Amino acid sequence: MSITSDLIRGHTEGIILSHLRRGDSYGYEINKSIHEKTGGLYELKEATLYSAFRRMEGAGLIRSYWGNKETGARRRYYSITTLGTQVLEQHLADWAEAKELIDRLLTPMTL
């Protein structure tokens, strides 16, 4: 199976918000999780990931903070906001509706 960025484009924010709903995280960890969940078939480009962080933070969907340096390298962590959770719920509802429509359009009709 070939996953192109065209299939994923438009869902980057939802993917990030979904990850952050499970707990605060940082860029490398989020990208590693995406890579693992897709069996190595997909990962976000670093530039895409960090520009999404900036855009989402500016929109109030996430907030960032610096982690404790005592636990290793100092990392910028991200957490989902209440607004981010609301946007994620809407994204999931929109996805479910779009998936249902696409399934109907792609499923062969029986005679």
Sequence and secondary structure as in RCSB ss.txt:
>XXXX:A:sequence
MSITSDLIRGHTEGIILSHLRRGDSYGYEINKSIHEKTGGLYELKEATLYSAFRRMEGAGLIRSYWGNKETGARR
RYYSITTLGTQVLEQHLADWAEAKELIDRLLTPMTL
>XXXX:A:secstr
    HHHHTT HHHHHHHHHHT  EEHHHHHHHHHHHTTTS    HHHHHHHHHHHHHTTSEEEEE  GGGSS  
EEEEE HHHHHHHHHHHHHHHHHHHHHHHHHS    
